Amino acid sequence: MTGRPQIRAITRIKLFATEEGGRTIAIPQTVFRCLFEIEGEFFDCGLLLEEAGPLSPGQEATVPIDFLRPWLLEGRLHCGTTFRLWDLRTIAEGIVLRVLKF
């Protein structure tokens, strides 16, 4: 632990359908690692899918997201911030509903 605060974003995401360039298979019900794009910059993140369950292409869900280096996002995440998720290509877009610090 570095002593820096951890940040968790509660988000609403929409996975792109396969026809829109999204994934061809569902994201499993685990922690799914990908890149979080905000303002043209990318940050390592993990989607916490234990409660949301597996997500299929085209599906919308409320998903908590944790960050590998949360201090890099300090002051940049707010309610209403929009973002994209990237995994070899852009696979989803979303909006931040709440930011939790602990």
Contacts in CASP RR format, 6 or more apart in sequence:
PFRMAT RR
TARGET T0000
AUTHOR 0000-0000-0000
METHOD contacts of the structure
MODEL  1
MTGRPQIRAITRIKLFATEEGGRTIAIPQTVFRCLFEIEGEFFDCGLLLE
EAGPLSPGQEATVPIDFLRPWLLEGRLHCGTTFRLWDLRTIAEGIVLRVL
KF
2 71 0 8 1.000
4 70 0 8 1.000
4 71 0 8 1.000
5 70 0 8 1.000
5 71 0 8 1.000
5 74 0 8 1.000
5 101 0 8 1.000
5 102 0 8 1.000
6 66 0 8 1.000
6 70 0 8 1.000
6 101 0 8 1.000
6 102 0 8 1.000
7 66 0 8 1.000
7 67 0 8 1.000
7 70 0 8 1.000
7 73 0 8 1.000
7 74 0 8 1.000
7 77 0 8 1.000
7 99 0 8 1.000
7 100 0 8 1.000
7 101 0 8 1.000
8 64 0 8 1.000
8 65 0 8 1.000
8 66 0 8 1.000
8 99 0 8 1.000
8 100 0 8 1.000
8 102 0 8 1.000
9 64 0 8 1.000
9 65 0 8 1.000
9 67 0 8 1.000
9 77 0 8 1.000
9 96 0 8 1.000
9 97 0 8 1.000
9 98 0 8 1.000
9 99 0 8 1.000
9 100 0 8 1.000
10 62 0 8 1.000
10 63 0 8 1.000
10 64 0 8 1.000
10 65 0 8 1.000
10 96 0 8 1.000
10 97 0 8 1.000
10 98 0 8 1.000
10 99 0 8 1.000
10 100 0 8 1.000
11 62 0 8 1.000
11 63 0 8 1.000
11 64 0 8 1.000
11 65 0 8 1.000
11 83 0 8 1.000
11 94 0 8 1.000
11 95 0 8 1.000
11 96 0 8 1.000
11 97 0 8 1.000
12 60 0 8 1.000
12 61 0 8 1.000
12 62 0 8 1.000
12 63 0 8 1.000
12 94 0 8 1.000
12 95 0 8 1.000
12 97 0 8 1.000
13 47 0 8 1.000
13 55 0 8 1.000
13 60 0 8 1.000
13 61 0 8 1.000
13 63 0 8 1.000
13 85 0 8 1.000
13 92 0 8 1.000
13 93 0 8 1.000
13 94 0 8 1.000
14 58 0 8 1.000
14 59 0 8 1.000
14 60 0 8 1.000
14 92 0 8 1.000
14 93 0 8 1.000
14 94 0 8 1.000
15 22 0 8 1.000
15 23 0 8 1.000
15 27 0 8 1.000
15 55 0 8 1.000
15 56 0 8 1.000
15 57 0 8 1.000
15 58 0 8 1.000
15 59 0 8 1.000
15 60 0 8 1.000
15 91 0 8 1.000
15 92 0 8 1.000
16 22 0 8 1.000
16 23 0 8 1.000
16 57 0 8 1.000
16 58 0 8 1.000
16 90 0 8 1.000
16 91 0 8 1.000
16 92 0 8 1.000
16 93 0 8 1.000
17 57 0 8 1.000
17 58 0 8 1.000
18 24 0 8 1.000
18 57 0 8 1.000
20 58 0 8 1.000
21 89 0 8 1.000
21 90 0 8 1.000
21 91 0 8 1.000
22 57 0 8 1.000
22 58 0 8 1.000
22 89 0 8 1.000
22 90 0 8 1.000
22 91 0 8 1.000
22 92 0 8 1.000
23 57 0 8 1.000
23 87 0 8 1.000
23 91 0 8 1.000
24 57 0 8 1.000
25 57 0 8 1.000
26 54 0 8 1.000
26 55 0 8 1.000
26 56 0 8 1.000
26 57 0 8 1.000
27 47 0 8 1.000
27 49 0 8 1.000
27 54 0 8 1.000
27 55 0 8 1.000
28 49 0 8 1.000
28 54 0 8 1.000
29 49 0 8 1.000
29 50 0 8 1.000
29 52 0 8 1.000
29 53 0 8 1.000
29 54 0 8 1.000
30 49 0 8 1.000
30 50 0 8 1.000
31 46 0 8 1.000
31 47 0 8 1.000
31 48 0 8 1.000
31 49 0 8 1.000
32 46 0 8 1.000
32 47 0 8 1.000
32 49 0 8 1.000
33 44 0 8 1.000
33 45 0 8 1.000
33 46 0 8 1.000
34 45 0 8 1.000
34 46 0 8 1.000
34 47 0 8 1.000
34 85 0 8 1.000
34 86 0 8 1.000
34 87 0 8 1.000
34 91 0 8 1.000
35 42 0 8 1.000
35 43 0 8 1.000
35 44 0 8 1.000
35 45 0 8 1.000
35 85 0 8 1.000
35 86 0 8 1.000
35 87 0 8 1.000
36 42 0 8 1.000
36 43 0 8 1.000
36 44 0 8 1.000
36 45 0 8 1.000
36 65 0 8 1.000
36 67 0 8 1.000
36 83 0 8 1.000
36 84 0 8 1.000
36 85 0 8 1.000
36 86 0 8 1.000
37 43 0 8 1.000
37 83 0 8 1.000
37 84 0 8 1.000
37 85 0 8 1.000
37 86 0 8 1.000
37 90 0 8 1.000
38 73 0 8 1.000
38 76 0 8 1.000
38 77 0 8 1.000
38 81 0 8 1.000
38 82 0 8 1.000
38 83 0 8 1.000
39 76 0 8 1.000
42 86 0 8 1.000
43 67 0 8 1.000
43 68 0 8 1.000
43 69 0 8 1.000
43 72 0 8 1.000
43 73 0 8 1.000
44 67 0 8 1.000
44 68 0 8 1.000
44 69 0 8 1.000
45 65 0 8 1.000
45 66 0 8 1.000
45 67 0 8 1.000
45 68 0 8 1.000
45 85 0 8 1.000
46 65 0 8 1.000
46 66 0 8 1.000
46 67 0 8 1.000
46 68 0 8 1.000
47 63 0 8 1.000
47 64 0 8 1.000
47 65 0 8 1.000
47 85 0 8 1.000
48 63 0 8 1.000
48 64 0 8 1.000
48 65 0 8 1.000
48 66 0 8 1.000
49 55 0 8 1.000
49 63 0 8 1.000
51 64 0 8 1.000
52 61 0 8 1.000
52 62 0 8 1.000
52 63 0 8 1.000
53 61 0 8 1.000
55 61 0 8 1.000
55 63 0 8 1.000
62 97 0 8 1.000
67 73 0 8 1.000
77 96 0 8 1.000
77 99 0 8 1.000
78 96 0 8 1.000
78 99 0 8 1.000
79 96 0 8 1.000
79 97 0 8 1.000
79 98 0 8 1.000
79 99 0 8 1.000
80 95 0 8 1.000
80 96 0 8 1.000
80 97 0 8 1.000
81 95 0 8 1.000
81 96 0 8 1.000
82 93 0 8 1.000
82 94 0 8 1.000
82 95 0 8 1.000
82 96 0 8 1.000
83 93 0 8 1.000
83 94 0 8 1.000
83 95 0 8 1.000
83 96 0 8 1.000
84 90 0 8 1.000
84 92 0 8 1.000
84 93 0 8 1.000
84 94 0 8 1.000
85 91 0 8 1.000
85 92 0 8 1.000
85 93 0 8 1.000
85 94 0 8 1.000
END
